[in-house]
Amino acid sequence: MAQCSLCGQAASSPVGEKQGSVFVKCKACSLIRIEPHPTDKELEVFYQNYVYTERVVNPRKKWLRFRLRVWLLRLLAPGRKFLDIGCNVGSMVSAAHAMGCDAVGIDVGPSAIAHAKKLWPDCRFYNETLETFTARGEKFDIVFCTEVIEHVRDLHGFMQALTQVLNPHAILFFTTPDSGHFRVSKTDLISWSELRPTEHLAIFNKANIQQLFKQHGFGSFSFVPMHRANLRFYTRYQSLTK
């Protein structure tokens, strides 16, 4: 039995099978994960062909709302360096740029980044993982990371890379599906649409997402109440060494 990618424990209970993939729930921390994880090659092929959401249909329709979010984040942040992890077609990066931020977007989907560069030629975009991007040596005050971590296989490796790109007291806005939400069935969890083979490798709840972030130096969590089954919160990087 494989170990939990969050807490390292092996004991788990079955959630169910979907499209040939098995989902299990860690008995120690309640993280839901897929077993076995897809290989690097399988993930590479998947994201080469990934359909990058409804934002590509009308990427400008959320632009004003994104500007309002950037305005709030700038009030909370110590500076104007902005990073969107999993930037998709770049609408949030463009909004941050328009609000006076030095804004950068990264995404593992080559087609999404190609489209972002065409839509927003004045902004910087990189077709890279966060782990690869750290080699550039840039540090940021504001990080926007929505619907990304559920795609990540090495959770602690991702978090370590995240801390490497943060300035002291940086602010993070973060979202991910919420397995503990009242709208998620407790008796038929496998039917939940967020359990997606190959695509979603780890599904969190409110307790274990804080567990992960606290281990890597984050605190002061402010959760936004959500009607849909989604965790949405702000948190500040405090670092593990002061």
C-alpha positions in Angstrom: 0.0 0.0 0.0 1.4 3.4 -1.0 1.9 6.1 1.6 -0.2 9.2 1.8 1.4 12.1 -0.1 0.4 14.5 2.8 1.0 12.7 6.1 3.1 9.7 5.0 0.7 7.1 6.6 -0.1 3.9 4.6 -3.5 3.0 6.2 -6.4 4.0 3.9 -10.0 3.1 3.2 -11.5 2.7 -0.3 -13.6 5.4 -1.8 -14.3 3.6 -5.1 -13.2 3.0 -8.7 -13.8 5.3 -11.6 -12.7 4.8 -15.2 -10.2 2.2 -14.1 -8.6 4.4 -11.4 -9.0 3.7 -7.7 -9.5 6.5 -5.1 -8.7 5.9 -1.4 -9.0 8.1 1.7 -6.2 8.3 4.2 -7.3 7.1 7.6 -4.9 9.5 9.4 -5.5 12.9 7.6 -8.5 12.2 5.3 -6.7 13.2 2.1 -8.3 11.5 -0.9 -5.8 10.3 -3.4 -5.7 8.3 -6.6 -3.8 4.9 -6.6 -1.5 4.4 -8.2 -0.4 7.8 -9.3 -0.1 8.4 -13.1 3.5 8.2 -14.4 5.4 11.3 -15.5 4.8 10.3 -19.1 1.1 9.8 -18.6 0.8 13.3 -17.0 2.9 14.8 -19.8 0.6 13.4 -22.5 -2.5 14.4 -20.5 -1.4 18.1 -20.2 -0.2 18.3 -23.8 -3.9 17.7 -24.7 -5.5 19.5 -21.7 -8.6 21.6 -22.5 -7.9 24.8 -20.6 -11.4 25.7 -19.2 -14.1 28.1 -20.2 -12.0 31.1 -19.8 -10.6 30.5 -23.3 -14.1 31.0 -24.8 -14.3 34.5 -23.4 -11.1 35.3 -21.5 -12.0 38.9 -21.0 -15.4 38.4 -19.3 -13.8 38.0 -15.8 -11.2 40.7 -16.3 -12.9 43.4 -14.2 -13.6 40.9 -11.4 -10.0 39.9 -11.5 -8.9 43.5 -11.1 -11.0 43.9 -8.0 -9.3 40.8 -6.5 -5.9 42.2 -7.4 -6.9 45.5 -5.7 -7.7 43.6 -2.5 -4.5 41.5 -2.6 -2.4 44.6 -3.1 -3.9 46.1 0.1 -2.7 43.0 2.0 0.6 42.5 0.3 4.0 44.0 1.1 4.8 44.7 -2.6 3.7 44.5 -6.2 5.5 41.4 -7.5 2.6 39.1 -8.6 2.7 35.4 -9.7 -0.2 33.3 -11.0 0.5 29.6 -10.7 -1.6 27.7 -13.2 -2.4 30.9 -15.0 -4.4 29.3 -17.8 -4.9 31.8 -20.6 -3.5 34.7 -18.5 -6.5 36.8 -17.7 -5.5 37.3 -14.0 -1.9 38.1 -15.0 -3.2 40.8 -17.4 -5.5 42.2 -14.7 -2.6 42.4 -12.2 -0.4 44.1 -14.9 -3.1 46.7 -15.5 -3.2 47.4 -11.7 0.5 48.2 -11.7 1.9 44.9 -10.6 5.0 43.2 -12.0 3.0 40.2 -13.1 4.1 36.7 -14.2 2.1 33.6 -15.1 3.2 30.0 -15.3 1.2 26.9 -16.5 2.1 23.4 -17.5 -0.3 23.5 -20.5 1.6 24.6 -23.6 -1.5 25.5 -25.5 -2.8 27.7 -22.6 0.5 29.6 -22.5 0.6 30.0 -26.2 -2.9 31.5 -26.1 -2.0 33.7 -23.2 1.0 35.2 -25.0 -1.2 36.0 -28.0 -4.0 37.6 -25.8 -1.7 39.6 -23.5 1.7 40.3 -25.3 2.8 42.8 -22.7 2.8 40.2 -19.9 5.3 37.5 -19.1 4.3 33.8 -19.3 6.3 30.6 -18.9 5.3 27.0 -19.8 6.9 25.6 -16.7 6.1 23.8 -13.5 6.5 25.7 -10.3 9.5 23.5 -9.4 11.2 24.4 -12.7 10.3 28.1 -12.4 12.2 28.5 -9.1 15.5 28.3 -11.0 14.8 31.8 -12.3 15.3 33.2 -8.8 12.4 35.6 -8.8 10.5 36.4 -5.5 6.9 37.5 -5.2 4.7 39.4 -2.8 1.4 38.1 -4.1 0.6 34.6 -5.4 -2.6 33.6 -7.0 -3.0 29.8 -7.2 -6.5 28.5 -8.1 -7.4 24.8 -8.8 -3.8 23.7 -9.0 -2.7 21.6 -6.0 -5.3 18.9 -6.7 -3.2 18.1 -9.9 0.0 17.8 -7.9 1.6 14.5 -7.2 4.5 15.6 -4.9 2.6 17.9 -2.4 5.6 18.7 -0.2 7.9 19.3 -3.2 5.3 21.7 -4.6 5.1 23.5 -1.2 8.9 23.7 -0.9 9.0 25.3 -4.4 6.3 27.7 -3.4 8.2 29.0 -0.4 11.2 29.5 -2.6 9.4 32.1 -4.8 8.0 34.1 -1.9 9.1 37.3 -0.3 8.7 37.6 3.5 5.0 38.1 4.5 3.8 37.4 1.0 0.1 36.9 0.6 -1.5 33.9 -1.2 -4.9 33.5 -2.6 -5.7 29.8 -3.0 -8.6 27.5 -4.1 -9.1 23.7 -4.4 -12.0 21.3 -4.3 -13.4 20.6 -0.8 -14.2 17.0 0.0 -15.6 18.1 3.4 -18.2 20.4 2.0 -21.8 19.9 3.0 -22.8 19.4 -0.7 -20.5 16.4 -1.2 -22.1 13.1 -0.6 -20.7 11.1 2.3 -22.3 7.9 1.1 -21.5 8.1 -2.6 -18.3 10.1 -2.7 -17.0 8.4 -5.9 -19.8 10.0 -7.9 -18.5 13.5 -7.1 -17.4 15.2 -10.3 -14.1 16.4 -8.7 -12.8 12.8 -8.5 -11.2 12.8 -11.9 -8.8 10.1 -12.9 -5.4 11.3 -14.1 -6.4 14.9 -13.6 -7.0 15.2 -9.8 -4.5 13.3 -7.7 -5.2 14.7 -4.3 -8.4 16.1 -2.8 -8.4 18.1 0.5 -10.7 19.3 3.2 -10.4 22.4 5.4 -8.4 20.7 8.1 -5.8 18.9 6.0 -5.1 21.8 3.6 -4.2 23.9 6.7 -2.1 21.0 8.0 -0.1 21.0 4.7 0.3 24.8 4.6 1.3 25.1 8.3 4.1 22.6 7.8 5.6 25.0 5.3 5.4 28.2 7.1 1.9 29.6 6.4 -0.5 31.0 8.9 -3.5 33.4 9.4 -5.9 31.5 7.2 -9.0 33.4 6.1 -11.6 31.2 4.4 -14.3 32.5 2.1 -17.7 30.7 2.6 -18.6 28.8 -0.5 -21.9 27.5 -1.7 -20.2 25.1 -4.1 -17.8 22.4 -2.9 -14.6 24.5 -3.0 -12.0 25.7 -0.5 -11.1 29.4 -1.0 -8.8 31.2 1.3 -6.1 33.8 1.9 -3.0 33.0 3.9 0.3 34.7 4.6 3.8 33.3 4.4 5.4 33.5 7.8 8.4 31.2 7.1 9.7 28.5 9.3 12.8 30.5 10.3 12.4 33.9 11.9 
